[in-house]
Each structure stands twice: as structure tokens, then as C-alpha cells.
């Protein structure tokens, strides 16, 4: 896309958020879900297909353009909406990178059109960030794999029509892991909702696989070759989390500034108090620094394509930490500025404050990110 097209995309998304998302976010949060029809509406706008090839119903673009969508949808002030609406961005990339052409054609176009929902299932109840220890098994029986095990914290896991699932097809460790696409209606698949601190309108599921038979053609890439695909997929997830964190930090700043201008205390506007002005400037400073870091890493990833160098991967990990810490600080500052209203449901800052921790944990915890960055740099 050229600059004019990107500007048009941003303007269209801003109208979409103002008219069709922001007025309903509070109700969706209380309901614990957003309407499935929203996927179809997003598909009609081309929002779900950004970055995917035309042959599969997508709209090719660079990472920087895809992040425009993250930034604009974040204006609605709901991480759950952002995560649920874009869950396909962590479910489909392995299939796009290494899946059979016929399986890509069957799965991807309906998802990009909003007619189907895709989710990624990697984390397990006893595994957390240690993917190499996953215990869900898939044993080959003729033309099928038989899957047994559990997955947890699966975004869009309750409503997903397609699940990209990490399984153990071989021995212990990273070398025995594979990825496969499991139909959401497969017999033996059970789903249960999980109640969370935040991301209320995004369904989050615990999945149980009990003798689930999956066609062997649904294997993604080579058998036992899934670990590398999972690690590569994490790069995109971490970039999206960082972009979302910067965008939500901006939302908290804007809400706090608006409130400080309107709220009067001790005979003058709240913003006229030096301590409030300074806190707002600290928010602005941290957001600007995180945004600059985000743009730099995004540019380097766009240049590198599918093979970023070790330094870029390391900086991506550190960016994820830096951006989520910025969000954590800004969300706290915004709630403090809003005072009692910041503690009330219905403000964006209250919702974002509750959602901060999932941003620091998802895609790899702060501790894992530091360790991975150090290893990439040979420290």
C-alpha cells in the first residue's frame, strides 16, 4: 500500500471503531463475548485479510500497515476485542508458511472473510512458556492422527472452527513436536470457558482432546518439525502485543487528559495542577519512546522478511517488555488521574488497567523475553 492508501485505511477503521465498536464495548464486556457477526463485518472491510496473499482472499501489505489496524481497533479500549477479533493472526501463519496448498484453500479464505474463526492452541496446564515440554500427543493410525491431551488459555477457543494445535508426535523435547489443524467440530474435542481478570469479551478456553481423529493431511509441514514454526510464530505475536500495548497506553493518556481538562478541583481544572500535568507528560514521554522502538523493530522485521537476524529477534523480545511496561505505568497513571471514576466500570482506563497483566504474560513472560534476548545476543 502507498501512503494515501494507508491514510484511507486508517480513516475507514477510525469510522468503523467510532460507529460499530466503541458504543458497544461495555455491553460486550459484561456479556463476556462480542457478536460473531463482527467477524463478518471485519471481513467485509478487508480488515482480517491484511498481510495475507490475494490468492487466499487477503490483501498483501507490510507489517507496518498491519499494525495500523491494531492501533485503530485499540481505540475502542478493549484488549479482549482486539485479541478475539485477530486470533487468526496467531493461528494461520504456520499454515500459510508450511501447510499444504489444499488445506490452506480450505481453511484460510473463510477465516479472512469472517465466515469462520481460527485459534491457536499451544499452552498446556502444566507447561506455561516451556513449549518444548508439551504433553499433548498425536499418534499415527493409518491416514489419521489420534490426539489426546489438554490445552489452556486458548483465545477464541470456544468458538473456533479451526484450531492450530501443537502436539507431540515424537520423543521428548523440541524435536518431537508437530503442528496440525484440528476441525472445531471433531468428535472427542471438549471445550470449557475460563474466567479471567481481563479480556472479558474474548472467549478463552480450556480444551480437552480425547481420541480426536485428525486427517494426516492436516499436518502442517514435516512431522516433528513444529517447534521451529511455533518459535517463528511467536515473533508475530510479540510484535502485535507490543503494538497493542503502545496503542492502549495512548488510549489511557487521551482519556486521562480529557478528564483532567474537564474535571475541576479546588476551583480550577485538574490539568492546571502541576503534579497532574507532569504525570501526563511522563505518560507522553514513555509512549513516544515505546512507539519509536516499535517502529524501528517493525521496519527491521519488514526488511528481513522471514529470516530476521539474532539482534532483531532480541530487540523484539525487549520491545515487548518495554511496551508492556509502558502500558502498565500509563494505565496506573490514568486511573490515578481519573480518581474514583478510574475505578468505575465503563471507563477505558479501568478496563485496560485490568488487562495489563495478560499483555506482560502473553507471548512469553518478561523473564522469558529477557532470557531469550540474552541468548540471541550471546550474552
N, C-alpha and C positions, 0 to 999 in steps of 0.2 A: 504493500500500500504506500502511496505517496502521502505527503504531509496533509494535503487537502482531504484525502480520503480518511485519514486518521482523525482529523478535526471533525469531519462529518460523523464518523463512528462515535466519537466522544459525545457530540451534541445529541445524537439519537439515543445513546444509552442514558444520558442525563435526563432526557424527557421520559424515557421508559421507567427509570427509577422514581422520578417525581410523581408520575401518574399511576403506575401499576405496582410498585413495590413499597415505597416508604409509607403510604397511607395504611398499609395492611400488616406491617411487620409486627406490631404489638399483638394483634389478634393471632397471627400465625405462631408467635412465640408461646402465647398462652394455650393455644390448641396443640402445641407440640409437633406441628407439621405445617408445611405450606402446600397449596394445591398442586396436584400432579399436572394439571393443565399448564402450570407455569413453565414446565419444560418445553411444552409445545410452543408456547408463545416465544420463549427464548430461541427455540429452533427456527421459528419463522423469521426472527430478526437476524439470523445468522450468527448469533452470539455463541452458541455451543460449538460451532464449526471452526472458529478462529484457530488458525495454525494447522489445520488438517488438509490433506490433498483434495483437490476438486473431484477426483475420481471416486471419492468416498463421501461426497456431499459437503466437503469443507471449504474453507476459504484460506488459502495459504497466506501466511504473514510471519513476521519475525516475532521474537519473544517480547520485544518492547511493545509491540502493538497488542499482543495478547494481554499484557499487564494493564493496558488501558481499561480493558473490560473489568479486571479485578478492582482497579481504583474506582471506577464509576459505580459498580454494583455495591461496593463498600459504603457508598454514601447513604444507603438505606440504614446503615448502622447495625447490621446483623451478621455476625460471623457464621451463624448456623445456616442462613440463607445462602451465603457465598459458598460455604463448604458443600451443602447439599446440591445446589444447582450445578456446581462444577465438579462433582465427584468423578465424572468421566475423565477428567484431565489426569487423574492418577490411576484410572482403571484401563484406559485404552492405549497409552503409549507403548507398553510392552507388546501388545497385539499388533500395533502399527509397525513396530520395529522388526518383529521376528515371526509374526503369525502367518499362517497360510493365507493365500490370496482369497480363497473361497470363504474362509472363516472371517476375514476382515470385511468382506462384502456382506456377509450375513449379519454381523454384529454392529459395525461402526455406523453405516448410514442411518439406521433407525434411531440410534442414540443421538447423533448430531442433529437430527430433525426433531428431537424431543419426543419421539414416539416410544422410546424405550429408555431405561435408566441403567447405568453401569456403575459398579462399585469395585473397590479393591479390598481383598481380604488377605492380609499377611500376618498381622499381630495375633498372638495367641495368649490365653490367660496366664501361662507361666513363662512366656518368653520376653515380652516387652520389646526393647530395642535390639535384643540379641537374635537377629533373624536366623543366623546360622544354626541355632538350636531348635528351630521349629519342629513340631512333633506330628503334625497332621500328615497322614500317609496316603499314598496313591499307589496301589499295586496293579500291575497289568494283568488283565484277564481277557485274552483274545483281542477283540477290537475295542475294548473299553479299559478304562482305569476305574478302580473302585476306591473311593475316597472316604476316609474315616478320620475324624478329629474335630477340633473346635477352632473358631476364630472369634476375636473380640474387638470392640471399638471400630466396627465397620461402618463408615459413613455411607448413608443411603442403603444400608444392608437390608432393611425391611422391605423396601420397595424395588430393589434392583431386579431387573430382568436378566442381567448378565453379571457374573462375578468373576473377576480375575483373581485366581486363588493360588497361593504359594503352598506347595505340597512337597513331601519327602518321597522321592521315587528311588533313592539310592541309600548309601550308607550315611554315617554321621557327618556333620559338618557342612560347610558351604557347597561342597562338591556333589551332594546328594539331593539338591533342591531343584524342583521344576516349577514352571508356571503353566496353568491351564485355565480355560474359560469354562465355567460351570453355568448351565442354564438355571435361572431362578426358580423354575418350576420342576426341577429334578426331584424325583421321589427320594426320600431319605434326608432331604435338607430341611432343617427346622430353624426358625428364627425367633428371637426374643428381643424386645426393646430394652434399652439401657437408659436409666435416668441419670442426668448429668447436671453439673454445676452451671454450664452454659451451653451454647449452641442448641437451645431448646427446640427450635423449629426444624433442625436437621435430624432425621431419624438416625439413630446409632444402634447397631445391632450386635447381639451375640449369636453366632451361627454354629450349628452343630451338624456335622456330616456323618451320617450313619449308613454306610454301604451305598453311597451315592455313585451311580454308574455314569461315567462321562466318556463320550466317544474319544478314541485315541487321537482323532483328527483335531481335537480341541486343545492338544498340547501346543504351547507357544514356544517356538524354537526347538532346540535339541533337548532330549531327555537329560536330566541332571545339569542343564545349562541355565537354570533360572536365576541363580544368585546374582550373576552379573547384570541381568536385566533389571532385577529389583534395585540394585545399587544405582544403576543409571537412572531409574525411575525416580529415585529419591532426589536427584538433582532438580528435576522439575517441580517436585512437591515442595522442596525447601525454598526455591525461588518464589513460588506462589505464596507460601506462608510469609516470607519476608515482605513481599509486595502488599499483601493484605494487612500486615502489621503496620507498615508505614501509612497505608490508606486509612486505617481505623484510628491511628494516632492523630491524623489530620482531622478526622471527624470529631474526636474528643476536643481538640483545640478549638475548632469552629463553634461547637456547642458551648464551650466554656466562655469563649469571647463574646458570643451573642448574649449569653446570660449576664455576664459581667457588665455589659453595656446597658442592659435593661433593668437589672436589679439595683435598687437603691438601699443603702445602709448608712446610718448616721448622717442623713441629709444629703448624700451625694451618691453618684453611680458607683457600683462596686469597682469598676475598672479605674476609677480615679484614686483608689488606694494603691500606694506604691508596691506593697507586697504582692498584690494581685497582678499588677502589670508585669512585675518581674517574673512571676511564675508563668505567665503567658509567654513571655519572651524566652524563658528556658524551654518551654514546650516547642516553640517555633525553632529554636536553635537545634534541638535534638532531632526534630523531624527533618529539617533541612540536611543535616549530616547523614541521617539514615537514607534519605532519598538520593543523595549524591552517591553513596556507597552502592545502593540498589542499581542505579543507572550504570555505574561503572561495571559491576559484575554482569549485568544483563547484556551490555554491549560486548563484553568479552565472551560470554556464552554464545551470543549470536554469531560472533566471528569464528569461534571454534567449532560450532556445529555439534556433532555427536561425540566429539573427542576432545573435551576441554583438558587443558594441562593441569598438573597437580596443584599449581599455585592458584588457579582459578577455582578449582574444587574446594581448596582450603578456604579461600576468601568467601565462597558461597556459604560454607558452614558458619564462618564467623559473621557474615552478613545476617544470617538467620538469627543468630544470637543477638546481634546488635539491634536489629529492627524490632525484635520482640521485647527486648529490654526498654527500648524507646517507647513502645506501646504501653508496657507496664507502668513506666514512670508517668506518661501523659494521661493514662486512664485514671491513675490515682490523683494526679493534679487536677484533672477536670472535675472529678467527684468532689474534691475538696472545695473547689471554687463554687460549684453548684450548691454546696452545703446540703441542707435537708432534701432539696429536690434531687440531688445526685444520688440519694439513697432510695428514691422512689422509682418503681417500675414505670416505664413509659418514657424515660429519658434514654438517649442513645448511650450516654456515658455510663449509666448504671449497667446496661446490658453488656457493653464492651468490657467494663471492669470485671464482670463475671466470666468473660470469655478469654481473658488474658492467658490463663494458665494452660489452656489447651494449645495455644499458639506456641508457648515455650516448650511444650512436651511433644506435640505432633511433629512427625518428620524426623525425630531424633531430639533427645533432650539437650539442654545446654552442655551438660558434661560430655555426652557422646559427640556433640559437634566440636568441642574443643579438642577432644582426643583424636577425632578423625582429621581435623585440620593439622594437628601436630604431626600425625603420621604422614600426611600428604607432603608436608614440608621437610620431612626427615628430621624432625626435632626429637 
